[in-house]
Amino acid sequence: MFDDSAPGCSSAHHFSNARNIHFHGPATFNTAGGNIGRLARHSVAELQARLGPIFDATHSRDRKVCTRGTSKGALRSITVWANSEIGPRNHLFILTGCVGSGKTTISETISQYYRPTRLGGSWFFSKQSGERRKMGDCVATLASQLVAIVPSMAPHIKVALTSHRDLLQVDYTRYDPTSTPHDTTSLSDQLLSRLLTPFRMACERGEVPKERLPLIIVVDGLDECGESSQVEVFLKTILDFFRDNPTLPLRFFLATRIVPHIDRTYSKEEVVQHGLDSHGSEEDMAVFFREAFSWEVLNRHRVIQAFVQQHGSWPEPWYLRRLAEQTKGSFLLASRMVNYILDSTDDDLTPMERLSRALEMELNLDELYMQTFSRHRNLPHFFEIVSAITLLVTPLSISALAEFLDISRYEVVHVLQGMQAVIELPPNDSNLAVNFCHESLRVFFKTKARSKEFYVPPSHHLMLAYRCFLRNVHRGPLSNPLGWTTANTYSVANCIVHWDSFLQECGEEDIIEEIESFSNGPCLEGVSRHAFLSTLFIWQLFHVGSGILEPRQLHVAMPPSILSHIFTDWARHLVLAVEEGPDPFIISWLDQPIGHLIRCTPFWGTRAFSLSRDGFQTFQANIQAALTAAKIKVG
């Protein structure tokens, strides 16, 4: 940017408020009118020092860019936007995605690609870095970078700083934690006075080379900013400014996870938005590993050189295919695997030995998962929501999930909004599904040794089947599906699927115990669990369709001991359901086709059961009690 040794250029002490600054190249600034002299160079350098930028928060801090051939869809969308004609609704491009989806790598790639010509500045937020968490530092650093590219902005910024000295907003706690920071002006004023308005004035005077326009400012990790309210101010200020200046040749590329305080700040009509898939495509992963183990990389490793000289090329293509399968589309896991194989110093193994071990490893993000869920485990409905997302056959939207669980939408958002590092939370008004960022999280929840207190047992499928039954009971006539909600449609299709999954995934010795434990729980939405179980049992015995359970081929062979238990027990649950249930529900429930089936003896005898004498006597007693209870209740 500047050459510190150039004659007349201010020395480094002018940057006393800045850190990790490096000077490169000749001390020349290009403007529409030609070169700026020594005085102008000194003026810009002095102004930068006063702004107090943090240069290790820019794209140049590490140069990790997209592997050639990966993320082609996202990069194509971004470059089309960046090169399109400026319009009133395309100043902002917002790239969304979850952890490990490649947002930061794409931000680095865009920064590097446009750096020689049209990059106006860059900033990369990070929760782990105290210096890269504050929005005020972001604005100061972007202003410092932009004024280096458009030096004619300097006088306008200086006028603003002179008129409003508190616009400097130097936070001295960055250097001395015990000191008290100065009173500061609003972030909106800083953004307008340091960055947006000076750039507009420079453009109006023709002081920005047209070949560099429109300039692009890259901001990565908005969700990692430690000041959520300031992020909202940042976005609103930019959007308001571009509404008043729709043709200004300046653009912002922003990368973030979808979080409520960001999502509610803008409307989809006034930005260009692109969502990354929760995992890389098979092609992306194949390209990533080919590049990671390219000859240019391997040739720098002497152990690998010696191995190749003796045994030929390494690794074999099938190894790379296995690696792609192992990482299941996560660039984060793929990067960790490559680093382990090629750069690990924690053992005395060769890269070849580590590769063999890597294919046996259970790559996971358990530490991240445990930290994330430990912070939110005590929120109302936490386990219900997380368990449902884990075991649902197909993911549901926020509104459908709330209806399915019979809770409010805001309660779903309240639980999930703090876990967006690992869970994709779509906007409130979206029909997009809530899902895990990576399939390994589902495996984590279903593996007790890994998830511990967050374990989602297969017995929870029984609860989800009950939830489906509740929706089916309340949905209205089966013959009128036009009024069904997404939750209704899901419930009709998957009540028996969850029952099948319960039978398949629970051990035979646990099924009866889990059913008994479930039956002792409280009824939900005024519908007895005994009504659910008796309905399910009679369906299981005779495999017939009804207004409550869809006709469906049974996928799981029922163990004889379980089948005998269901045969003798379904009438007991019927008795309890009739005795406990409110009259309107019981009458309606018994009036369903399954209720007629229970009283329709000609269907009996279609299946043979082997029962003991005691079992048969229990069956007879239950049948008599059921008939008596139904007669009393229904009349």
Secondary structure, 3 states (H helix, E strand, C coil): CCCCCCCCCCCHHHHCCCECCCCCCCCCCEECCEECCHHHHHHHHHHHHHHCCEHHHCHHHCCCCCCCCCCHHHHHHHHHHHHCCCCCCCCEEEEECCCCCCHHHHHHHHHHHHCCCCEEEEEECCCCCHHHCCHHHHHHHHHHHHHHHCHHHHHHHHHHHHHCHHHHCCCHHHCCCCCCCCCCCCHHHHHHHHHHHHHHHHHHCCCCCHHHCCEEEEEECHHHCCCHHHHHHHHHHHHHHHHHCCCCCEEEEEEECCCHHHHCCCCHHHCEEEECCCCCCHHHHHHHHHHHCCHHHHCCCHHHHHHHHHHCCCCCHHHHHHHHHHHCCCHHHHHHHHHHHHHCCCCCCCHHHHHHHHCCCCCCCHHHHHHHHHCCCCCCCHHHHHHHHHHCCCCCEHHHHHHHHCCCHHHHHHHHHHHCCCEECCCCCCCCECEECCHHHHHHHCCHHHHHHHCCCCCHHHHHHHHHHHHHHHCCCCCCHHHCCHHHHHHHHHHHHHHHHHHHHCCHHHHHHHHHHHHCCCCECCECHHHHHHHHHHHHHHCCCCCCCCCCCCCCCCCHHHHHHHHHHHHHHHHHHHHHCCHHHHHHHHCCHHHHHHCCHHHCCCCCCCCCHHHHHHHHHHHHHHHHHHHHHHC
